[in-house]
């Protein structure tokens, strides 16, 4: 069965009339893992090497390639990207921060960076722990643009 796509059903939003403004976005996610896996990270005894450095690079690369992954997402000029990792009792929390001066926001880039960094952690540690759970990927805050500021309360 073929379906036809109407002209206005599928399109990128026209942002040409929007003003460039300073915009930021912060996202986070969590990967739960066994105590054995956490110990391997802390002792840098993982099968594929330095988990956090590799995952940081993967996250930054993902942020820069977001518009190649999500068809309706505009490419933006990322002026800053940082990813940090916090080892917690049951796993690792990953947070990304994106900054741009552009016509559209950085939320998708921040979420892409976190998601990819988490997936890279999984890839690097799956030989130790296949039961890892990736959870709670979410936007924490954003600033700039027509819709203004947003900060997650919970």
C-alpha positions in Angstrom: 0.0 0.0 0.0 1.4 3.3 -1.1 0.7 6.6 0.8 1.3 10.0 -0.6 3.0 12.6 1.5 1.2 16.0 1.3 3.4 19.0 0.8 2.9 20.4 4.3 3.0 17.1 6.1 6.8 16.7 6.0 9.1 19.6 5.9 11.8 21.5 7.7 10.6 24.6 9.5 11.6 27.8 7.7 14.0 29.6 10.1 15.3 32.2 7.5 13.4 35.1 9.1 14.5 34.3 12.7 17.2 36.3 14.3 20.4 34.7 15.4 20.7 34.7 19.2 22.8 33.1 21.9 21.4 29.7 22.8 22.4 27.0 25.2 21.1 23.5 26.1 21.9 21.0 28.8 20.9 17.4 28.8 21.6 14.4 30.9 21.2 10.6 31.0 22.2 7.7 33.2 23.7 4.3 32.6 23.2 1.8 35.4 25.7 -1.0 35.8 27.1 -3.6 38.2 29.6 -2.8 40.9 32.1 -4.9 39.0 31.8 -2.7 36.0 32.1 0.5 38.0 35.2 -0.9 39.6 36.7 -1.6 36.2 36.1 2.0 35.1 37.6 3.4 38.3 40.7 1.2 38.0 40.9 1.9 34.2 40.8 -1.9 33.6 38.3 -2.0 30.8 38.6 -4.1 27.6 38.6 -1.2 25.1 40.5 1.4 27.0 39.6 4.8 28.5 35.9 4.8 28.7 35.3 8.5 29.5 37.7 10.0 26.9 36.4 7.9 24.1 32.7 8.5 25.1 33.3 12.3 25.3 34.8 12.3 21.8 31.8 10.2 20.6 29.3 12.6 22.2 31.0 15.7 20.7 31.0 14.1 17.3 27.3 13.2 17.6 26.4 16.8 18.6 28.2 18.1 15.5 26.4 15.5 13.3 22.9 15.9 14.8 21.3 17.3 11.6 22.6 14.2 9.7 20.8 11.9 12.1 17.5 13.7 12.5 16.0 14.7 9.1 14.0 17.8 10.2 16.8 19.2 12.4 18.7 22.2 11.0 22.4 22.2 11.1 23.7 24.7 13.6 27.1 26.3 14.3 28.1 24.8 17.7 30.4 27.2 19.4 31.0 25.1 22.5 30.3 21.5 23.6 31.2 19.8 26.8 30.4 16.4 28.2 31.0 15.4 31.8 30.7 12.1 33.7 29.8 11.6 37.3 30.3 8.2 38.8 27.5 7.4 41.2 26.6 4.5 43.4 24.8 2.5 40.7 26.3 3.8 37.5 27.4 6.9 35.6 25.5 10.1 35.0 26.4 11.9 31.7 25.7 15.6 31.1 26.2 17.6 28.0 26.3 21.3 27.4 25.9 22.9 24.0 26.3 26.6 23.1 25.5 28.3 19.8 24.8 31.6 18.2 22.2 30.7 15.6 18.6 30.8 14.5 17.4 27.6 16.2 18.1 25.9 19.4 20.7 23.3 20.7 18.3 20.9 22.5 18.7 18.1 19.9 22.5 18.5 19.9 22.6 18.2 23.7 20.3 15.1 23.7 22.3 13.5 20.8 25.6 14.1 22.7 24.3 12.5 25.9 22.7 9.5 24.0 25.8 8.8 22.0 28.1 9.1 25.0 25.9 6.6 26.9 25.8 4.2 24.0 29.6 4.4 23.7 29.9 3.6 27.4 27.7 0.6 26.8 29.8 -0.5 23.8 33.1 -0.2 25.7 31.8 -2.2 28.7 29.5 -4.7 27.2 32.1 -7.5 27.5 31.9 -7.0 31.2 28.2 -6.2 31.7 25.5 -6.8 29.1 22.8 -5.9 31.6 23.6 -2.2 31.7 20.5 0.0 31.5 20.5 3.4 29.8 17.8 5.6 31.3 16.5 9.1 32.0 17.8 10.9 28.8 16.2 14.3 29.1 16.6 18.0 28.5 17.5 19.8 31.8 17.5 23.4 30.6 17.7 25.6 27.6 18.1 29.3 27.0 17.6 31.7 24.1 15.3 31.9 21.2 11.7 32.8 20.8 10.4 30.3 23.4 12.8 31.7 26.0 14.3 29.8 28.9 13.3 26.4 30.2 14.5 24.6 33.3 13.3 21.1 34.3 11.9 21.2 37.8 12.1 17.4 38.6 
